[in-house]
Amino acid sequence: MPKINGKSNVEITNLDLEHELPASEGGGDNQESTGSAAQPSAAGTEGELGKLKAERDALLDRLARAQADFDNARKRASREQQEYRDYALSDTVKSLLPVLDSFDRALEHDTEASEFRSGIELINKQLHDVLTKLGLRPIPAKGEPFDPHLHQAVEMVDTTAEEDHHVLDELQRGYKLKDRLLRPAMVRVARNPKT
């Protein structure tokens, strides 16, 4: 049996013909016609190269955009987690506000028992200190200019004792937790009558 490249005819017929390179266009053995046929092939190669470069540039652009989107999503998730940590206590602190109000009202009235009063003052101070450490701050109201973002006007009072649109009395203290408003201050606002 004749052998080609060290293989018998039986081995050659078992080759995978789908994965072999296609035969060259001039019959294979005729190498003389490379002059005119090479130019269209080179132009086709340059065109394919241009297409591949454009495709590569488009893929690099998509990759850069995907990386930027991923970076933005990571930053947004980090910011949301930080905000959650900062304001996770807001519901708890909000539920303690009526207790603070009760202490404040109890301390407004004069009583005969000084020991009772000093005990209540101590408890009130401790509660205020704990909540201050958690980020709770009272909103200044009395004597301040009326701010609808921080104050809730309950009544307008005609008076010349205070400047126009300034808080005359604080009926219920307002609070902020860090930079977020928990409850606006309920106030009476001065209105100067026109003469």
C-alpha positions in Angstrom: 0.0 0.0 0.0 1.5 3.4 -0.9 2.1 5.7 2.0 1.7 9.5 1.9 3.6 11.4 4.6 4.0 8.2 6.5 0.3 7.3 6.5 -1.5 4.6 4.5 -4.6 5.2 2.3 -6.8 3.7 5.1 -5.6 6.3 7.6 -6.1 9.2 5.0 -9.7 8.3 4.4 -10.4 8.5 8.2 -9.4 12.2 8.4 -11.9 14.8 9.5 -12.7 16.5 6.3 -14.8 19.3 7.9 -11.8 20.7 9.8 -9.3 20.7 6.9 -8.2 23.9 5.3 -10.0 24.7 2.0 -8.0 24.1 -1.2 -6.5 27.2 -2.7 -8.2 28.7 -5.6 -5.9 27.9 -8.5 -5.8 24.2 -8.2 -3.1 24.1 -5.6 0.0 23.4 -7.7 -0.2 26.4 -9.9 1.7 29.1 -7.9 2.3 31.4 -10.8 -1.0 33.3 -10.7 -0.3 35.1 -7.4 0.2 38.6 -8.9 -3.4 39.6 -9.9 -5.2 37.3 -7.4 -3.3 38.5 -4.4 -4.5 42.1 -4.7 -8.2 41.4 -4.3 -7.3 39.0 -1.5 -5.2 41.8 0.3 -8.1 44.3 -0.2 -10.5 41.8 1.3 -8.1 41.2 4.2 -7.8 44.9 4.9 -11.5 45.2 4.9 -11.8 42.3 7.3 -9.1 43.9 9.4 -11.0 47.2 9.5 -14.2 45.4 10.5 -12.3 43.5 13.3 -10.8 46.8 14.5 -14.2 48.5 14.6 -15.7 45.5 16.4 -12.8 45.5 18.9 -13.3 49.2 19.5 -17.1 48.7 20.0 -16.4 45.9 22.4 -13.8 47.9 24.4 -16.4 50.8 24.6 -19.0 48.4 25.9 -16.6 47.0 28.4 -15.7 50.5 29.6 -19.4 51.3 30.0 -20.1 48.1 31.8 -17.2 48.8 34.2 -18.5 52.3 34.8 -22.1 51.0 35.4 -20.7 48.4 37.8 -18.7 51.0 39.6 -21.7 53.3 39.9 -23.9 50.4 41.2 -21.3 49.5 43.8 -21.0 53.1 45.0 -24.8 53.4 45.1 -25.1 50.1 47.1 -22.4 51.3 49.5 -24.2 54.7 50.0 -27.6 52.9 50.6 -26.0 50.6 53.1 -24.4 53.6 54.9 -27.7 55.5 54.9 -29.5 52.4 56.3 -27.0 52.1 59.1 -27.3 55.8 59.9 -31.1 55.9 60.0 -31.9 52.3 61.2 -32.7 53.7 64.6 -35.3 56.3 63.4 -38.4 54.2 64.3 -37.0 53.3 67.7 -36.1 56.9 68.5 -39.4 58.1 67.1 -41.3 55.8 69.5 -39.3 57.3 72.5 -40.3 60.9 71.6 -43.6 60.8 73.6 -41.6 59.7 76.6 -39.4 62.8 76.2 -42.4 65.0 75.9 -43.9 63.6 79.1 -40.7 64.2 81.0 -40.5 67.8 79.6 -44.1 68.5 80.6 -43.6 67.0 84.1 -40.6 69.2 84.6 -42.4 72.4 83.6 -44.7 72.2 86.7 -43.3 73.2 90.1 -43.8 70.6 92.8 -43.1 70.7 96.5 -41.1 67.4 96.6 -37.6 68.4 95.6 -36.2 64.9 95.7 -38.8 63.7 93.3 -38.1 66.5 91.0 -34.3 65.9 91.1 -34.9 62.2 90.3 -37.1 63.1 87.3 -34.5 65.6 86.1 -31.7 63.0 86.4 -33.8 60.5 84.4 -34.6 63.1 81.8 -31.0 64.1 81.4 -29.9 60.5 81.1 -32.5 59.8 78.4 -31.5 63.0 76.5 -27.8 62.1 76.7 -28.4 58.6 75.3 -30.5 59.9 72.4 -28.0 62.7 71.7 -25.2 60.0 71.4 -27.5 58.2 68.8 -27.7 61.4 66.8 -31.0 62.9 68.0 -31.0 66.7 68.1 -33.8 69.1 69.2 -34.9 71.7 66.7 -34.5 75.2 68.0 -37.9 77.0 67.8 -38.7 79.8 70.3 -37.5 83.2 68.9 -36.3 81.6 65.6 -37.7 82.7 62.2 -40.5 80.4 61.1 -39.2 77.6 58.8 -41.9 75.4 57.3 -39.4 72.6 56.8 -38.7 72.5 60.5 -41.8 74.0 62.2 -45.5 73.2 62.0 -47.5 76.3 62.7 -50.5 75.6 64.9 -51.6 79.2 65.4 -50.8 82.7 64.2 -50.9 85.3 67.0 -51.2 89.0 66.4 -48.5 90.6 68.6 -45.8 93.2 68.6 -43.8 91.4 71.2 -41.9 89.3 68.6 -40.8 90.0 65.1 -43.2 89.1 62.2 -43.1 85.4 61.3 -41.0 84.4 64.2 -41.8 81.6 66.6 -43.6 82.9 69.6 -44.1 79.6 71.6 -43.1 76.0 71.2 -46.0 73.7 71.9 -44.2 70.5 71.1 -40.5 70.1 70.5 -39.3 68.9 67.1 -36.4 66.6 66.6 -33.9 65.6 63.9 -32.0 62.3 63.7 -28.6 63.3 62.3 -29.7 65.3 59.2 -33.2 63.8 58.8 -36.3 65.4 60.2 -38.1 63.0 62.6 -40.8 65.4 63.8 -41.4 69.1 63.2 -41.8 71.4 66.1 -45.4 72.5 66.8 -45.3 76.2 67.3 -47.3 79.4 67.5 -46.1 82.1 65.1 -46.1 85.8 65.7 -47.9 88.1 63.2 -47.4 91.8 63.4 -50.7 93.6 62.9 -50.6 96.3 60.2 -51.2 99.7 61.5 
